[in-house]
Amino acid sequence: MRYLLCNGSPKGNNGNTSMILDALAEGISSVSDQHIIRANLNRVQEHESLVLTLLDSEVIIIAFPLYTDAMPGITMAFIEALRPHIGQFDKHTFCFVVQSGFPERIHCEPVEKYLIRLAGILGAKYGGTLILGGGMMMNPKRFQIVNHIGARLSDTQVFDETCIKNATPLIRFPVVSRGLMTLATKLPVTQSYWDSQLKANGAYERRFDCPYEPKD
Ligand SMILES: Cc1cc2nc3c(=O)[nH]c(=O)nc-3n(C[C@H](O)[C@H](O)[C@H](O)COP(=O)(O)O)c2cc1C
């Protein structure tokens, strides 16, 4: 079986997506002889040739971090590069990995709906979406779950539904925790981190600008 694992993080090999794909690849290759190709989508100039590699693969995994509740632009650009080939994916299975900073699944669910639709638009088989909330807080146990999902994938060529549900069981924090967190975000100590980032980037004075607000 030929696998193509695409890393849609702008940080390439230095990000969390890369570590998650390492665990998945290890799981896939643990079962039997599998042909795995890894690619970083941050090399945008290589997208066209990568589409040809994708056409030559059977299982495609597109992994990306959640950026402002959506996908990074480089991931979207790669998906758009598939458009001229719609109709040529009937023998391909597309699986997705979405990992987010927030630990709750709910943040990734809208993009998951889009990915299900995308597989349909491409005319490909949908192999599931592995959502990893708190992707920057991975620990050995969570990496082991990803590893196991990879091993199951090489058996069935789709993500095991129970395994992917267990990867991030928390859908949403309970109401009380959400209330406490909302309060915490108002504390000066929480704001000071964001203010320091704004200052470091020379944007502090313009933090309340609304450039797209219609002017009377
Ligand atoms: C520009 C930017 C936007 C982000 N937006 C979100 C977001 O909307 N929701 C979320 O849960 N995490 C968000 N994050 C956190 C990332 O999803 C998280 O840190 C992820 O593990 C980064 O993966 P990477 O190191 O492979 O890029 C954002 C991070 C960045 C840099």
The ligand as an SDF file (V2000), in Angstrom:
LIG
                    3D

 31 33  0  0  0  0  0  0  0  0999 V2000
   -1.6280   31.7220   13.7970 C   0  0  0  0  0  0  0  0  0  0  0  0
   -2.1610   30.6540   14.7390 C   0  0  0  0  0  0  0  0  0  0  0  0
   -3.5210   30.4870   14.8770 C   0  0  0  0  0  0  0  0  0  0  0  0
   -4.0290   29.5090   15.7360 C   0  0  0  0  0  0  0  0  0  0  0  0
   -5.3760   29.3680   15.8640 N   0  0  0  0  0  0  0  0  0  0  0  0
   -5.8840   28.4090   16.6850 C   0  0  0  0  0  0  0  0  0  0  0  0
   -7.3080   28.2480   16.8290 C   0  0  0  0  0  0  0  0  0  0  0  0
   -8.1140   28.9430   16.2190 O   0  0  0  0  0  0  0  0  0  0  0  0
   -7.7510   27.2890   17.6680 N   0  0  0  0  0  0  0  0  0  0  0  0
   -6.8960   26.4730   18.3710 C   0  0  0  0  0  0  0  0  0  0  0  0
   -7.3740   25.6200   19.1120 O   0  0  0  0  0  0  0  0  0  0  0  0
   -5.5370   26.6050   18.2470 N   0  0  0  0  0  0  0  0  0  0  0  0
   -5.0210   27.5460   17.4230 C   0  0  0  0  0  0  0  0  0  0  0  0
   -3.6550   27.6770   17.2870 N   0  0  0  0  0  0  0  0  0  0  0  0
   -2.7680   26.7320   17.9950 C   0  0  0  0  0  0  0  0  0  0  0  0
   -2.2520   25.6370   17.0570 C   0  0  0  0  0  0  0  0  0  0  0  0
   -3.3060   24.9340   16.4300 O   0  0  0  0  0  0  0  0  0  0  0  0
   -1.4140   24.6270   17.8630 C   0  0  0  0  0  0  0  0  0  0  0  0
   -0.4100   25.2990   18.5710 O   0  0  0  0  0  0  0  0  0  0  0  0
   -0.7910   23.5760   16.9910 C   0  0  0  0  0  0  0  0  0  0  0  0
   -0.3070   22.5300   17.8310 O   0  0  0  0  0  0  0  0  0  0  0  0
    0.3670   24.1140   16.1430 C   0  0  0  0  0  0  0  0  0  0  0  0
    0.8630   23.0790   15.3170 O   0  0  0  0  0  0  0  0  0  0  0  0
    2.2490   23.2340   14.4970 P   0  0  0  0  0  0  0  0  0  0  0  0
    3.3340   23.3970   15.5190 O   0  0  0  0  0  0  0  0  0  0  0  0
    2.4090   22.0050   13.6720 O   0  0  0  0  0  0  0  0  0  0  0  0
    2.1010   24.4530   13.6060 O   0  0  0  0  0  0  0  0  0  0  0  0
   -3.1290   28.6630   16.4590 C   0  0  0  0  0  0  0  0  0  0  0  0
   -1.7520   28.8470   16.3110 C   0  0  0  0  0  0  0  0  0  0  0  0
   -1.2680   29.8290   15.4720 C   0  0  0  0  0  0  0  0  0  0  0  0
    0.2270   30.0300   15.3300 C   0  0  0  0  0  0  0  0  0  0  0  0
  1  2  1  0
  2  3  1  0
  2 30  2  0
  3  4  2  0
  4  5  1  0
  4 28  1  0
  5  6  2  0
  6  7  1  0
  6 13  1  0
  7  8  2  0
  7  9  1  0
  9 10  1  0
 10 11  2  0
 10 12  1  0
 12 13  2  0
 13 14  1  0
 14 15  1  0
 14 28  1  0
 15 16  1  0
 16 17  1  0
 16 18  1  0
 18 19  1  0
 18 20  1  0
 20 21  1  0
 20 22  1  0
 22 23  1  0
 23 24  1  0
 24 25  2  0
 24 26  1  0
 24 27  1  0
 28 29  2  0
 29 30  1  0
 30 31  1  0
M  END
$$$$
